[in-house]
Amino acid sequence: LDFLVDAYRIDRRELVPGDKHLNMEDLRHLPNPNQSVRPIKKPQPMKLTCLDERESIFRYVEKKDLLLHYPSFDHFIHFLYEAVHEPTVREIMVTQYRVAENSTVINTLIAAAQNGKKVTVFVELKARFDEENNLATAEMMKAAGINIIFSIPGLKVHAKVALVLRRDKEGRKLTSYAYISTGNFNEKTATLYADCGLFTCRKEIVNDLYNLFRTLQGKEDPKFTTLLVARFNLIPELNRLIDREIALADQGKPARIILKMNALQDPAMIDRLYEASQAGVEIDLIVRGICCLIPEQSYSRNIRVTRIVDSFLEHARIWYFGNGGNPKVFMGSPDWMRRNLYRRIEAVTPILDPDLRASLIEMLNIQLADNQKACWVDDNLRNIFKKRAPG
C-alpha cells in the first residue's frame, strides 16, 4: 500500500478500506486510466446455423443432441421460453449458482410458474460474492410460487444443470430434456466466458439428472448410471478411466489423456497423473489458472501443461481419454480441486453423440496447437509463450 501511495501520489484521505476478500469483478467498472489503450472489441456471438428463432429446440433435440459454445446464450433463453409456452411441459428444475441481476433466466422461470408449470430451483446461498443476489432472487421466485430448495449445510452445489419434464393430458411421460453445462445460468457472464452446454433427450441422462434433483431434495438414494456426480461416482470413474490408459500403455499401445479445466490442485488426482506419465501415457493439460502439477520432472516427463488467457475467459471443463481408439469425452462443472471433487455437488456428462464428441476433440486439438495466445507452463510454473519458445 505504501508503494502504491508513493508511486501514484495518492492522498491517504482518498483510501477506502475494503473487506477481507477483494472482488476482482469491481475492477471492470473502473475508468480506463490510459486513453491511448483502446479496449478490445470482441466479436459478436454467432447463432447456430441449425437453429433459427422460429425453430423448436425441443423438436431438434428429440432427433439429435445439441451442443452450445458460449459466448452464445440466446439459445438457452429460447429453450426456457419454449418450456414456458409448451403445454406438455409440466415441470422445470434448475440449479442456481451465479445468476445475473435482473436475470432473464429468473424472469422466465417466474413466467413459467405463473403459466401453471411446477418450477423447482436449487439456490446455492454460499456462492461467494453472489450471496446477496442469490437470496434476493430466491425470495422473488418464492413469492411467484416457485419451489425453492436452499443450500445443503457444509456442502456447495456447483453443478450447472436444468431439466424439463413433459407429460400428456393423461399424465403419461413424454420425451423430456436435460441440459448440462460448464458455465453458470448467467446471461451477462455468458458474453465474457468461453463455455459449453449440452442439450439431450437421452433417457439415461434425463433419469440421472432427475435422480440428482431428487437427491438434492433428500428424496432419492443417489444412483447414477451415466452422469458423473462429485461425492458419489465421479472419483471412482476418473480412477477407472486413468487405470484404463495405464493398462494400455503397459501393453505397449497408444495411451492418451487431454484435460481442460480452470484449475488443477487436488494432490490425489495429480499423483494419478504422475503415475500415468511414468507408465507412458501421453498427457496434455490445458489449465487456465492454478496448476499444482509440476511438468518436466522425471515422474512427469510425458505431461505437458498449456495455459491460454485471451479476451474471453476460458471456463470450460472438458476431459478426453483415448480408450484404445474409442475415445471417451466428458464435460461438466468441476475443476480438479479438492473443494470441487470432495466438498461440492458437481455434474459431468459423457458426450455420446459421435459428431459432438469429434467437435470437442477438434476444439481441444486447436487449443493445443495455438501458438499465439498459448503458453507452456515450465517446471518453475512460469508461463513461456509458445510463439517465443525455442524450437
SVG drawing of the C-alpha trace seen along z (x, -y; Angstrom):
<svg xmlns="http://www.w3.org/2000/svg" viewBox="-56 -14 71 70">
<polyline fill="none" stroke="black" stroke-width="0.4" points="0.0,0.0 2.8,-2.4 4.4,-1.7 1.2,-2.4 0.5,-5.6 4.0,-6.8 4.1,-5.7 0.7,-7.2 0.9,-10.2 -2.3,-9.2 -3.7,-11.3 -4.3,-8.9 -7.6,-10.6 -8.8,-9.1 -8.2,-5.5 -11.2,-3.4 -10.7,-0.3 -12.1,2.8 -13.4,6.2 -11.2,9.2 -12.0,10.5 -11.4,8.3 -13.9,8.8 -11.9,8.5 -15.1,8.0 -15.2,4.5 -12.0,3.6 -14.1,3.8 -16.1,0.8 -13.0,-1.5 -12.4,-4.1 -9.6,-3.4 -6.5,-5.3 -4.8,-5.2 -6.9,-6.5 -4.3,-5.6 -5.0,-1.9 -8.3,-1.1 -10.5,1.7 -10.6,4.8 -13.8,5.0 -15.0,8.6 -16.7,10.4 -20.4,10.9 -21.7,14.3 -22.8,16.5 -26.1,18.2 -26.2,21.9 -26.8,22.5 -29.0,25.5 -31.5,23.3 -33.3,20.1 -35.7,18.2 -38.7,19.9 -37.4,23.4 -38.2,25.6 -35.2,26.6 -37.4,29.3 -38.0,30.9 -34.3,30.6 -33.1,32.2 -35.5,35.1 -33.6,36.0 -30.1,35.2 -28.0,34.0 -27.2,30.2 -24.0,28.6 -23.8,24.9 -20.5,23.0 -20.6,19.8 -20.5,16.8 -23.9,17.5 -26.6,17.7 -29.6,16.8 -30.4,20.4 -30.7,21.4 -33.1,18.5 -35.0,19.7 -35.1,23.1 -36.7,21.7 -39.2,19.6 -40.3,22.8 -40.7,24.6 -42.9,21.8 -45.3,22.0 -45.2,25.7 -48.5,27.2 -47.0,30.7 -44.2,29.2 -45.2,30.0 -42.1,29.2 -38.8,27.3 -35.9,27.9 -32.8,25.7 -29.7,25.1 -28.8,21.5 -25.2,20.8 -24.5,17.4 -27.2,15.6 -27.2,12.0 -29.0,9.2 -32.4,8.6 -31.9,12.0 -33.8,13.1 -33.4,16.7 -35.1,15.9 -37.8,13.9 -38.5,16.7 -38.8,19.2 -41.2,16.9 -43.2,16.7 -43.3,20.5 -44.6,20.7 -47.3,18.1 -48.2,20.2 -49.0,23.2 -45.7,25.1 -44.2,26.6 -40.8,25.0 -38.1,26.1 -34.9,24.1 -32.0,25.2 -30.4,21.9 -26.8,22.1 -26.5,19.3 -22.8,19.9 -21.7,18.8 -19.0,16.3 -19.8,12.6 -23.3,13.7 -24.9,14.5 -26.9,11.3 -28.1,11.5 -29.0,15.2 -31.0,14.6 -32.9,11.7 -33.7,13.7 -34.8,16.7 -37.2,14.5 -38.6,13.1 -39.0,16.6 -40.6,17.9 -43.2,15.1 -44.1,16.2 -44.8,19.7 -41.5,21.4 -40.4,24.3 -37.1,23.1 -34.5,25.6 -31.8,23.8 -28.2,24.7 -27.2,28.0 -25.2,27.2 -21.5,27.7 -21.8,28.5 -21.9,26.4 -24.0,27.3 -21.8,26.1 -23.5,28.2 -24.9,26.2 -27.9,28.3 -31.5,27.9 -34.3,30.4 -37.6,30.0 -40.2,32.8 -43.1,33.4 -46.4,35.3 -49.5,35.6 -53.0,34.8 -53.4,38.3 -50.2,38.0 -48.1,40.3 -44.4,39.4 -43.3,37.8 -39.8,37.0 -38.0,34.8 -34.9,32.7 -31.7,32.4 -29.2,29.6 -25.7,29.9 -23.2,27.0 -19.7,25.9 -21.0,22.4 -23.5,20.6 -27.0,19.6 -25.9,16.0 -26.6,14.2 -24.1,11.4 -21.0,13.6 -22.1,15.8 -21.0,13.0 -17.5,13.0 -16.8,16.7 -16.0,19.5 -18.2,22.4 -20.0,25.4 -23.5,26.7 -25.2,29.9 -29.0,30.5 -30.0,34.1 -33.1,36.3 -31.2,39.5 -33.2,41.3 -30.2,42.4 -29.0,38.8 -32.6,37.4 -33.2,40.1 -29.8,39.5 -30.5,35.7 -33.9,36.3 -32.3,38.5 -29.8,35.7 -32.6,33.2 -34.4,35.6 -31.2,36.3 -30.9,32.5 -34.4,32.6 -33.5,35.6 -35.9,37.9 -33.7,40.3 -30.9,42.8 -28.1,41.4 -27.7,43.8 -26.2,42.6 -25.6,44.8 -24.3,42.2 -23.7,38.9 -20.6,38.5 -21.5,36.7 -19.0,35.5 -19.2,37.1 -20.9,40.1 -19.3,41.8 -17.0,39.1 -13.7,40.1 -14.1,43.8 -14.9,43.3 -11.9,41.0 -9.7,43.5 -11.1,46.2 -10.5,44.1 -6.9,43.4 -6.3,47.0 -7.5,47.9 -4.9,45.6 -2.2,47.0 -3.1,50.6 -3.0,49.6 0.5,48.1 1.7,51.2 0.6,53.3 2.7,51.0 -0.5,49.5 -1.2,45.8 -2.5,44.2 -3.7,40.6 -5.3,38.1 -6.3,34.5 -7.7,32.5 -9.0,28.9 -10.0,27.1 -9.7,23.9 -7.6,25.3 -5.6,28.4 -4.9,28.6 -6.0,32.0 -2.9,33.9 -4.6,37.3 -5.5,36.7 -2.1,35.1 -0.5,38.2 -2.6,40.3 -1.4,38.2 2.2,38.6 1.6,42.4 0.1,42.4 3.0,40.4 5.5,42.8 3.6,45.7 4.0,44.0 0.6,42.3 0.8,39.1 -0.9,36.3 -1.8,32.8 -3.3,30.4 -5.0,27.1 -5.2,25.2 -6.0,21.6 -5.5,20.8 -3.9,22.6 -1.8,25.6 0.0,27.5 1.3,30.3 5.0,29.8 5.9,30.7 9.4,31.5 10.3,33.8 11.3,37.5 7.9,38.5 6.1,36.1 8.1,36.4 5.1,37.3 3.0,34.4 2.7,31.0 0.8,28.1 -0.7,25.4 -2.2,22.1 -4.5,19.9 -5.6,16.5 -7.4,14.3 -10.2,11.9 -12.8,14.5 -12.3,16.3 -11.6,19.9 -14.1,21.6 -15.0,25.0 -14.0,28.3 -13.6,31.0 -11.8,34.3 -10.6,36.7 -9.5,40.3 -8.1,42.2 -9.6,45.6 -7.8,47.6 -9.0,45.7 -12.6,45.4 -12.3,42.0 -14.4,41.0 -15.1,37.3 -16.7,35.6 -17.8,32.1 -19.2,30.5 -18.8,28.2 -15.8,29.3 -12.2,28.5 -9.7,30.9 -9.5,29.2 -10.2,30.7 -13.2,28.4 -14.8,29.5 -14.1,33.2 -14.9,33.7 -16.9,30.8 -19.3,29.9 -22.1,31.4 -20.8,31.3 -22.2,32.9 -20.3,34.2 -21.8,35.8 -20.3,38.0 -20.6,36.8 -22.3,39.8 -23.1,38.2 -20.2,39.1 -20.4,35.7 -20.4,33.6 -17.6,35.8 -15.5,35.1 -16.3,31.4 -14.9,31.2 -11.9,33.2 -11.2,30.8 -11.5,27.9 -9.0,29.4 -6.5,30.0 -6.9,26.5 -6.1,25.1 -3.1,27.4 -1.9,26.2 -2.3,22.5 1.0,20.6 -0.4,17.0 -2.0,16.8 -1.0,20.1 1.8,20.6 3.8,23.6 4.0,23.9 7.5,24.9 8.9,26.7 9.1,23.5 5.4,22.9 6.4,19.9 4.4,19.0 6.5,19.4 4.7,18.1 4.7,20.9 5.4,18.4 8.6,17.4 9.6,20.9 12.9,22.3 12.3,24.8"/>
</svg>
